[in-house]
Amino acid sequence: MDTKKLKLPVFRWEEPAGVFIVLMVLWTFGPIVLRGIDDTTGSIDQSIWLLVLLSIISFLLITGLCWWILNRAWVAIELPPISLMVSQFNTLHLWQQVRLYLASFGLLLLAATGCLIALC
């Protein structure tokens, strides 16, 4: 497989920044909106949703920090480029690819659950 033709998606900083801004706006104005919808809403009802939102924010920040550290370590220990690693991944058997995808998804889900448990 020719790795020069392999195109990886270009990272654009506007997308994560936009998600972060939306989450922060929800964090700021969430209690006001809940109080406007239902006057009987207590501070406990508002706090539950704000804790879930805070866990999502912390999960996204931790994921971004881990990705930045991984990129720095990748350059520091001079590993082969990611395009070559992807081409080697495509040579694996289908069951090996599926297991790797499932393991990656499981670890991501475990990290998200850990962020939620740490806050709630």
ZIKA-V230475 format. One record per residue. N is the residue number from 1. RES is the residue in one small letter. SS is DSSP state (helix for helix, strand for strand, loop for the rest). PHI is phi in degrees with one decimal (none if undefined). D_CENTER is the distance of its C-alpha to the mean C-alpha in whole Angstrom. Layout:
# ZIKA-V230475
n = {N	N}
res = {RES	RES}
ss = {SS	SS}
phi = {PHI	PHI}
d_center = {D_CENTER	D_CENTER}
This chain:
# ZIKA-V230475
n = {1	2	3	4	5	6	7	8	9	10	11	12	13	14	15	16	17	18	19	20	21	22	23	24	25	26	27	28	29	30	31	32	33	34	35	36	37	38	39	40	41	42	43	44	45	46	47	48	49	50	51	52	53	54	55	56	57	58	59	60	61	62	63	64	65	66	67	68	69	70	71	72	73	74	75	76	77	78	79	80	81	82	83	84	85	86	87	88	89	90	91	92	93	94	95	96	97	98	99	100	101	102	103	104	105	106	107	108	109	110	111	112	113	114	115	116	117	118	119	120}
res = {m	d	t	k	k	l	k	l	p	v	f	r	w	e	e	p	a	g	v	f	i	v	l	m	v	l	w	t	f	g	p	i	v	l	r	g	i	d	d	t	t	g	s	i	d	q	s	i	w	l	l	v	l	l	s	i	i	s	f	l	l	i	t	g	l	c	w	w	i	l	n	r	a	w	v	a	i	e	l	p	p	i	s	l	m	v	s	q	f	n	t	l	h	l	w	q	q	v	r	l	y	l	a	s	f	g	l	l	l	l	a	a	t	g	c	l	i	a	l	c}
ss = {loop	loop	helix	helix	helix	loop	loop	loop	loop	loop	loop	loop	helix	helix	helix	helix	helix	helix	helix	helix	helix	helix	helix	helix	helix	helix	helix	helix	helix	helix	helix	helix	helix	helix	helix	helix	helix	loop	loop	loop	loop	loop	helix	helix	helix	helix	helix	helix	helix	helix	helix	helix	helix	helix	helix	helix	helix	helix	helix	helix	helix	helix	helix	helix	helix	helix	helix	helix	helix	helix	helix	helix	helix	helix	helix	helix	loop	loop	loop	loop	loop	helix	helix	helix	helix	helix	helix	helix	helix	loop	loop	loop	loop	helix	helix	helix	helix	helix	helix	helix	helix	helix	helix	helix	helix	helix	helix	helix	helix	helix	helix	helix	helix	helix	helix	helix	helix	helix	helix	loop}
phi = {none	-82.1	-78.4	-72.2	-85.1	-75.0	-106.8	-93.4	-64.2	-81.5	-78.2	-114.4	-74.1	-67.2	-66.4	-65.7	-65.3	-64.7	-63.0	-62.6	-65.8	-62.8	-64.9	-69.1	-66.4	-61.6	-63.1	-74.9	-100.2	-59.3	-61.8	-66.5	-66.1	-62.7	-69.2	-72.0	-73.4	-136.1	-68.7	-87.3	-66.7	-90.7	-69.0	-67.8	-60.7	-69.4	-67.7	-62.2	-67.6	-68.9	-68.8	-63.6	-64.0	-64.9	-67.6	-65.4	-61.4	-66.5	-62.9	-66.0	-66.8	-66.4	-63.7	-63.4	-64.6	-64.1	-66.1	-65.5	-64.1	-61.7	-63.7	-65.2	-67.7	-60.0	-71.6	-67.1	-96.6	53.8	-75.3	-64.8	-62.5	-64.6	-64.3	-70.7	-65.1	-66.5	-66.3	-71.7	-63.3	-69.3	-85.8	-69.4	-67.8	-61.1	-67.2	-71.6	-64.3	-64.4	-62.6	-67.1	-62.2	-64.9	-64.6	-64.0	-64.4	-62.8	-67.9	-65.9	-65.6	-64.4	-65.6	-65.2	-65.5	-62.7	-65.5	-68.6	-68.0	-64.3	-96.2	-100.3}
d_center = {30	30	27	28	28	24	22	18	16	17	14	15	14	15	12	9	12	14	11	11	15	15	13	16	19	18	18	21	23	22	25	27	26	26	30	31	30	32	34	35	31	31	29	27	26	24	23	21	19	18	17	15	14	13	11	9	9	9	6	4	8	8	5	7	10	10	9	12	14	14	15	18	19	19	22	24	25	25	24	24	22	19	22	24	22	20	24	25	22	24	27	26	27	26	25	24	21	20	20	18	15	16	16	12	11	13	12	8	10	12	9	8	12	13	11	13	16	16	17	19}
